[in-house]
Amino acid sequence: MPSCLHLVAVLAAGLILAGCTSASKPRNLLAKNTKEAAAEAEDRSPAAVERRVEAHARYATGVVLDLNDESEEAVDEYFTAAMADVRDEQLVLEVTRRLLQLRQQEKALDLLEGR
């Protein structure tokens, strides 16, 4: 059953990311400096995309587990999600908020400190 939830979460995250990337406006990379262009190119690399998909899939799995009153498993999924993509500030802050709601202050602090 958990693997089924994980598969559904991965598919949902993939669809969300696919929708977000297709709706973005074209950008003029020539106008940006080299550092910004390199950072943007890195964000679209297959490894970065896979990292983001895994992070959002694990977050979605955590939400499902949380809704099913399986808080211990949800905490693990939330924490793993945020650690999978620590560059995603919104995800890290949302996971921190959820960890605090589940009274997991130590994990929230570990996450914010990057441990």
N, C-alpha and C positions, 0 to 999 in steps of 0.2 A: 504493500500500500504506500509506504513512504517513497519508494522509487517511482511510483506512478505520479505522486504529487510533485516530485522533483522534475520529472519529464514534462509535466504540464507547465510547471513554473519556467523551465528552460524555454519551452516553445513560446510561452507568453512574452517572456523577456526578449526573445529573438524578434518576435513580431513588433514589439514596441520599438526596439532599436532600428529595425528596418524602416518603420514608418517615420521615425525621427530623422534618419539620414536622408531619406528621399525627399523630405519636405524642406531641407535646409537650402538656403540661397547660395548660389555660387560665390566664391570669394576670390578676390584678386590677390594672389600670393606675391605678386611682384611688388605690391605696395607695402608689404610687411617686411620687417627686417629678417635676417637669416635665422635668428634664434626663434622667433615666433613661427616661422615657416617650418622649422625642424620640429618644434613642439606639436604643431598641428599635424604634420605628416606622421609623427609617432602615434598620435591619438587614433589614427585611422589604420594603423598596422593590424594585421590579423591577430597578433598576440594581444594587443590592447583591446580589440573588439571582443575577443574571446574572454578576456579578463572581465570586461564590463558585463558581458552576457552572463557569465557565471555568478558575478556579484549580485546582479539583479534577480537571477533565478533563485539564488539562495535566500535573498531578501523576501521574495514572493513565497517561498516555501516556509520561511519563518512566520509570515503573516498568516498563512493557512494553519500552521501548527498552533499559533497563538489563538486563532479563532476556535480551534478544536480543544482549547484548554490544555494544551501540551506545552506549558511554558518553559520547562527545562530544555526541551528539544528546540523550541523557538529561539531561546537565548543563544544556543550554540549556532543555529543557522544565521541569526542576525550578526553575531560576532564574526563568523566566517565570511559572511557577505561583505562586511566593511573591510576586513583584512584582505580580501581578494582584490579590492580596488581602492586603496587608501587615497588615491588622487581625486576620487569623486567626493568632494566636500559635502554636497547635499546628502549623499547616501550615508556618509560617516556621521553627520549631525543627526539625521533621522534615526539611524541605528542607536546612537547614543541616547536619544530621547526615549526610544522604546526600551532600551536596557534600563534606564532610570525608572520608567513606569513599572517594569517588572522587578524593581528593587535589586538590581544588579549593579550597584555603584562601583565595585571594584573592576568589573569588566568594562564598564563605561569609561572609567579613568584609564585603564590599560589601553583602550582603543584611542582615546584622545592623546595619550602620550606616545602612541605608535608602537606599542609592545606587542 
